[in-house]
């Protein structure tokens, strides 16, 4: 069960864990490092919860230029308290960690955020995985979280972000097509340009093409329609842009390798979460046609390469249709290999799940497609009536 420190603080550790254990789950994934959000939390005392960027443990002496903000109440070490309470109940404790989505750090250090083809740093929530300072920060964050004594570190946002989720109160009155938004989200900072050039890509040509195409749409040209595929992108923006987009995977793969090694050095293991499934179905549970594993390259995620580096993957199956859940799981398994753990994250309530039967059907579909485990997102965000569907679904 995914949950937040604020859930524990509001309802009490014992009450939350007793309820969670009663659902039949084997452990909890607590948000050890999270991002800004305002959430409706239906069974919390406040009913609405404001979250901030940062970690829920004392940071201490932090190496490197980028230091994570520390959340309120971290001095009480809520993760240590949770770990002890879980151990007493025979529950595992996993640390859900948001790595490169941090608006506080991005606003204070705009040079480490993604830079568009026009030269702006307009997505302060997205730290660039090619930037050396960001890479140092990610490795140190991984090491610090693993040092909390958790069974695993679940890595969220350990890849490039997309244009559609970079800040708050985002406005766009220009009809951008999916490929235009993708091009506008590509990072052309000096680190990305240098890495792509080292791989034989004419990075400056790619940047100029992106600026020309997106600039034309912003000036009134008709936007491109249809799914973002490599073939469609080649026809729309040219092979150099596609080569540049593919080259980003080197930055992500090498960073994930370093993070996984840091986690392992502290006696824990990494579970890698690719956000593609969330980007597709988060709002309504009706993901677009392309399977998440096939579209992960758009975030710089090379699942085949990561399958050789990471022992476990979290698949975000935010879909209403059990058949779509099965298809997504099967595609991930083909990409990362059958010997890797696949943990499928399901939402037991709105907007994906409207009944106990539907949740049970998705659990069955995930298992039949090769999933090792199903996890549930998220305790504090979901009404108790929906959480109560879990025992029968697991049964």
Secondary structure, DSSP 8 states (H G I E B T S, - for coil): -EE-HHHHHHH-HHHHHHHHHHTT--EEEEEEEE--EEEE-TTSSSSEEEE-SEESS---S--SS----B-TTGGG-HHHHHHHHHHHHT-EEEEEEE-SB-HHHHHH-GGGB---TTS----TTBB-TTSHHHHHHHHHHHHHHHTT--SEEEEES-S---GGGSSSS----S---HHHHHHHH----HHHHHHHHHTT--HHHHHHHHHHHHHHHHTT-----S---HHHHHHHH-HHHHHHHHHHHHHHHHHHHHHHHHHHHTT--EEEEETHHHHHHTTTS---SS-HHHHGGGGT--HHHHTTT-SEEEEE---S-HHHHHHHHHHHHHHH-TTSEEEEEE-SSTTT--SHHHHHHHHHHHHHTT-SEEEE--GGGS-HHHHTTHHHHH-
